Amino acid sequence: MAKNTWRVLYVVLWAAVIITVDVLFVRHHVGERLLLNVGMVLVFVVFYLTVLRRR
């Protein structure tokens, strides 16, 4: 049960970071916004697979 709680918190944090960066920095730049979102998703996935999945 604790692993599921950490996974849910990780996904919520992930969504909050992406939405915050979108709104604050790249609101009016469509191309840059897409590239930045894809990059952030890749960073979160790599971090999850290398660090959090081992627990």
N, CA, C and O atoms as a Tinker XYZ file with bonds, in Angstrom:
   220  protein
     1  N      0.815000   -1.197000    0.000000    73     2
     2  CA     0.000000    0.000000    0.000000    64     1     3
     3  C      0.857000    1.260000    0.000000    63     2     4     5
     4  O      0.499000    2.255000   -0.630000    81     3
     5  N      1.981000    1.224000    0.699000    73     3     6
     6  CA     2.850000    2.398000    0.763000    64     5     7
     7  C      3.480000    2.698000   -0.593000    63     6     8     9
     8  O      3.673000    3.864000   -0.936000    81     7
     9  N      3.804000    1.656000   -1.372000    73     7    10
    10  CA     4.369000    1.884000   -2.701000    64     9    11
    11  C      3.370000    2.594000   -3.600000    63    10    12    13
    12  O      3.744000    3.487000   -4.360000    81    11
    13  N      2.121000    2.211000   -3.521000    73    11    14
    14  CA     1.099000    2.857000   -4.341000    64    13    15
    15  C      0.927000    4.316000   -3.947000    63    14    16    17
    16  O      0.694000    5.163000   -4.809000    81    15
    17  N      1.036000    4.616000   -2.677000    73    15    18
    18  CA     0.913000    5.993000   -2.207000    64    17    19
    19  C      2.047000    6.843000   -2.772000    63    18    20    21
    20  O      1.817000    7.964000   -3.226000    81    19
    21  N      3.270000    6.313000   -2.746000    73    19    22
    22  CA     4.411000    7.048000   -3.302000    64    21    23
    23  C      4.258000    7.255000   -4.796000    63    22    24    25
    24  O      4.618000    8.310000   -5.318000    81    23
    25  N      3.726000    6.258000   -5.487000    73    23    26
    26  CA     3.524000    6.399000   -6.937000    64    25    27
    27  C      2.485000    7.465000   -7.249000    63    26    28    29
    28  O      2.663000    8.250000   -8.180000    81    27
    29  N      1.426000    7.499000   -6.497000    73    27    30
    30  CA     0.394000    8.519000   -6.708000    64    29    31
    31  C      0.951000    9.899000   -6.414000    63    30    32    33
    32  O      0.709000   10.836000   -7.174000    81    31
    33  N      1.687000   10.038000   -5.333000    73    31    34
    34  CA     2.304000   11.333000   -5.014000    64    33    35
    35  C      3.296000   11.757000   -6.091000    63    34    36    37
    36  O      3.385000   12.941000   -6.416000    81    35
    37  N      4.036000   10.815000   -6.641000    73    35    38
    38  CA     4.989000   11.118000   -7.702000    64    37    39
    39  C      4.273000   11.634000   -8.949000    63    38    40    41
    40  O      4.722000   12.598000   -9.569000    81    39
    41  N      3.171000   11.001000   -9.315000    73    39    42
    42  CA     2.408000   11.431000  -10.491000    64    41    43
    43  C      1.789000   12.809000  -10.257000    63    42    44    45
    44  O      1.765000   13.636000  -11.169000    81    43
    45  N      1.295000   13.061000   -9.064000    73    43    46
    46  CA     0.724000   14.372000   -8.743000    64    45    47
    47  C      1.811000   15.451000   -8.797000    63    46    48    49
    48  O      1.582000   16.534000   -9.337000    81    47
    49  N      2.973000   15.163000   -8.248000    73    47    50
    50  CA     4.089000   16.108000   -8.307000    64    49    51
    51  C      4.511000   16.354000   -9.750000    63    50    52    53
    52  O      4.773000   17.492000  -10.140000    81    51
    53  N      4.574000   15.301000  -10.530000    73    51    54
    54  CA     4.932000   15.381000  -11.933000    64    53    55
    55  C      3.970000   16.307000  -12.686000    63    54    56    57
    56  O      4.409000   17.186000  -13.428000    81    55
    57  N      2.692000   16.114000  -12.500000    73    55    58
    58  CA     1.685000   16.950000  -13.169000    64    57    59
    59  C      1.777000   18.397000  -12.696000    63    58    60    61
    60  O      1.661000   19.318000  -13.505000    81    59
    61  N      1.981000   18.607000  -11.411000    73    59    62
    62  CA     2.070000   19.965000  -10.878000    64    61    63
    63  C      3.273000   20.713000  -11.447000    63    62    64    65
    64  O      3.168000   21.896000  -11.770000    81    63
    65  N      4.400000   20.044000  -11.570000    73    63    66
    66  CA     5.592000   20.691000  -12.125000    64    65    67
    67  C      5.370000   21.057000  -13.583000    63    66    68    69
    68  O      5.704000   22.169000  -13.992000    81    67
    69  N      4.825000   20.165000  -14.362000    73    67    70
    70  CA     4.599000   20.433000  -15.784000    64    69    71
    71  C      3.608000   21.576000  -15.971000    63    70    72    73
    72  O      3.845000   22.461000  -16.794000    81    71
    73  N      2.527000   21.579000  -15.244000    73    71    74
    74  CA     1.524000   22.637000  -15.373000    64    73    75
    75  C      2.091000   23.979000  -14.925000    63    74    76    77
    76  O      1.842000   24.999000  -15.567000    81    75
    77  N      2.846000   23.991000  -13.836000    73    75    78
    78  CA     3.427000   25.241000  -13.337000    64    77    79
    79  C      4.413000   25.829000  -14.343000    63    78    80    81
    80  O      4.380000   27.030000  -14.611000    81    79
    81  N      5.280000   25.005000  -14.894000    73    79    82
    82  CA     6.248000   25.492000  -15.874000    64    81    83
    83  C      5.521000   25.991000  -17.119000    63    82    84    85
    84  O      5.900000   27.018000  -17.681000    81    83
    85  N      4.488000   25.284000  -17.554000    73    83    86
    86  CA     3.697000   25.729000  -18.708000    64    85    87
    87  C      3.119000   27.115000  -18.488000    63    86    88    89
    88  O      3.257000   27.998000  -19.334000    81    87
    89  N      2.485000   27.294000  -17.367000    73    87    90
    90  CA     1.789000   28.556000  -17.098000    64    89    91
    91  C      2.773000   29.697000  -16.880000    63    90    92    93
    92  O      2.542000   30.804000  -17.367000    81    91
    93  N      3.849000   29.460000  -16.171000    73    91    94
    94  CA     4.764000   30.540000  -15.829000    64    93    95
    95  C      5.725000   30.933000  -16.948000    63    94    96    97
    96  O      6.038000   32.115000  -17.092000    81    95
    97  N      6.199000   29.983000  -17.739000    73    95    98
    98  CA     7.303000   30.280000  -18.638000    64    97    99
    99  C      6.974000   30.193000  -20.124000    63    98   100   101
   100  O      7.463000   31.023000  -20.890000    81    99
   101  N      6.189000   29.251000  -20.557000    73    99   102
   102  CA     6.007000   29.025000  -21.997000    64   101   103
   103  C      4.542000   29.075000  -22.423000    63   102   104   105
   104  O      4.119000   28.310000  -23.289000    81   103
   105  N      3.794000   29.946000  -21.833000    73   103   106
   106  CA     2.365000   30.017000  -22.113000    64   105   107
   107  C      2.068000   30.322000  -23.582000    63   106   108   109
   108  O      1.144000   29.741000  -24.151000    81   107
   109  N      2.823000   31.212000  -24.198000    73   107   110
   110  CA     2.495000   31.676000  -25.544000    64   109   111
   111  C      3.438000   31.132000  -26.617000    63   110   112   113
   112  O      3.448000   31.634000  -27.741000    81   111
   113  N      4.218000   30.128000  -26.289000    73   111   114
   114  CA     5.173000   29.563000  -27.238000    64   113   115
   115  C      4.837000   28.091000  -27.446000    63   114   116   117
   116  O      5.248000   27.235000  -26.662000    81   115
   117  N      4.085000   27.802000  -28.508000    73   115   118
   118  CA     3.549000   26.455000  -28.700000    64   117   119
   119  C      4.649000   25.424000  -28.961000    63   118   120   121
   120  O      4.665000   24.369000  -28.327000    81   119
   121  N      5.552000   25.710000  -29.872000    73   119   122
   122  CA     6.603000   24.744000  -30.204000    64   121   123
   123  C      7.526000   24.462000  -29.031000    63   122   124   125
   124  O      7.836000   23.309000  -28.733000    81   123
   125  N      7.964000   25.533000  -28.366000    73   123   126
   126  CA     8.839000   25.363000  -27.217000    64   125   127
   127  C      8.120000   24.650000  -26.074000    63   126   128   129
   128  O      8.721000   23.869000  -25.336000    81   127
   129  N      6.845000   24.927000  -25.945000    73   127   130
   130  CA     6.042000   24.291000  -24.887000    64   129   131
   131  C      5.990000   22.783000  -25.082000    63   130   132   133
   132  O      6.151000   22.023000  -24.127000    81   131
   133  N      5.766000   22.352000  -26.310000    73   131   134
   134  CA     5.707000   20.925000  -26.602000    64   133   135
   135  C      7.047000   20.252000  -26.330000    63   134   136   137
   136  O      7.098000   19.200000  -25.692000    81   135
   137  N      8.131000   20.857000  -26.812000    73   135   138
   138  CA     9.453000   20.276000  -26.584000    64   137   139
   139  C      9.797000   20.222000  -25.099000    63   138   140   141
   140  O     10.353000   19.231000  -24.626000    81   139
   141  N      9.473000   21.272000  -24.370000    73   139   142
   142  CA     9.757000   21.298000  -22.932000    64   141   143
   143  C      8.936000   20.244000  -22.192000    63   142   144   145
   144  O      9.451000   19.584000  -21.289000    81   143
   145  N      7.678000   20.080000  -22.561000    73   143   146
   146  CA     6.844000   19.065000  -21.903000    64   145   147
   147  C      7.368000   17.653000  -22.171000    63   146   148   149
   148  O      7.417000   16.824000  -21.263000    81   147
   149  N      7.751000   17.387000  -23.399000    73   147   150
   150  CA     8.295000   16.069000  -23.727000    64   149   151
   151  C      9.592000   15.835000  -22.956000    63   150   152   153
   152  O      9.819000   14.744000  -22.432000    81   151
   153  N     10.437000   16.856000  -22.887000    73   151   154
   154  CA    11.677000   16.730000  -22.137000    64   153   155
   155  C     11.449000   16.478000  -20.659000    63   154   156   157
   156  O     12.122000   15.640000  -20.059000    81   155
   157  N     10.503000   17.199000  -20.066000    73   155   158
   158  CA    10.220000   16.996000  -18.641000    64   157   159
   159  C      9.651000   15.609000  -18.383000    63   158   160   161
   160  O      9.993000   14.981000  -17.380000    81   159
   161  N      8.797000   15.124000  -19.260000    73   159   162
   162  CA     8.255000   13.774000  -19.094000    64   161   163
   163  C      9.379000   12.748000  -19.162000    63   162   164   165
   164  O      9.414000   11.810000  -18.365000    81   163
   165  N     10.293000   12.919000  -20.105000    73   163   166
   166  CA    11.413000   11.983000  -20.208000    64   165   167
   167  C     12.290000   12.009000  -18.958000    63   166   168   169
   168  O     12.740000   10.960000  -18.499000    81   167
   169  N     12.535000   13.186000  -18.411000    73   167   170
   170  CA    13.335000   13.290000  -17.185000    64   169   171
   171  C     12.633000   12.581000  -16.030000    63   170   172   173
   172  O     13.272000   11.840000  -15.283000    81   171
   173  N     11.334000   12.799000  -15.876000    73   171   174
   174  CA    10.596000   12.140000  -14.804000    64   173   175
   175  C     10.577000   10.625000  -14.985000    63   174   176   177
   176  O     10.692000    9.890000  -14.004000    81   175
   177  N     10.434000   10.144000  -16.220000    73   175   178
   178  CA    10.413000    8.700000  -16.461000    64   177   179
   179  C     11.775000    8.088000  -16.148000    63   178   180   181
   180  O     11.846000    7.035000  -15.513000    81   179
   181  N     12.851000    8.729000  -16.584000    73   179   182
   182  CA    14.195000    8.209000  -16.296000    64   181   183
   183  C     14.447000    8.197000  -14.796000    63   182   184   185
   184  O     14.986000    7.225000  -14.268000    81   183
   185  N     14.066000    9.264000  -14.103000    73   183   186
   186  CA    14.241000    9.303000  -12.647000    64   185   187
   187  C     13.445000    8.192000  -11.979000    63   186   188   189
   188  O     13.940000    7.536000  -11.062000    81   187
   189  N     12.223000    7.979000  -12.429000    73   187   190
   190  CA    11.401000    6.910000  -11.854000    64   189   191
   191  C     12.034000    5.537000  -12.074000    63   190   192   193
   192  O     12.121000    4.723000  -11.155000    81   191
   193  N     12.467000    5.302000  -13.291000    73   191   194
   194  CA    13.013000    3.976000  -13.603000    64   193   195
   195  C     14.354000    3.722000  -12.915000    63   194   196   197
   196  O     14.660000    2.578000  -12.579000    81   195
   197  N     15.152000    4.756000  -12.700000    73   195   198
   198  CA    16.469000    4.532000  -12.117000    64   197   199
   199  C     16.461000    4.605000  -10.595000    63   198   200   201
   200  O     17.218000    3.878000   -9.952000    81   199
   201  N     15.638000    5.450000  -10.000000    73   199   202
   202  CA    15.715000    5.662000   -8.561000    64   201   203
   203  C     14.518000    5.050000   -7.836000    63   202   204   205
   204  O     14.697000    4.247000   -6.920000    81   203
   205  N     13.339000    5.407000   -8.221000    73   203   206
   206  CA    12.160000    5.020000   -7.440000    64   205   207
   207  C     11.718000    3.591000   -7.672000    63   206   208   209
   208  O     11.090000    3.004000   -6.791000    81   207
   209  N     12.010000    3.022000   -8.791000    73   207   210
   210  CA    11.558000    1.659000   -9.069000    64   209   211
   211  C     12.333000    0.626000   -8.245000    63   210   212   213
   212  O     11.840000   -0.481000   -8.024000    81   211
   213  N     13.527000    0.973000   -7.795000    73   211   214
   214  CA    14.346000    0.038000   -7.013000    64   213   215
   215  C     13.787000   -0.213000   -5.623000    63   214   216   217
   216  O     14.094000   -1.238000   -5.014000    81   215
   217  N     12.983000    0.687000   -5.116000    73   215   218
   218  CA    12.456000    0.538000   -3.752000    64   217   219
   219  C     11.427000   -0.525000   -3.654000    63   218   220
   220  O     10.892000   -0.768000   -2.572000    81   219
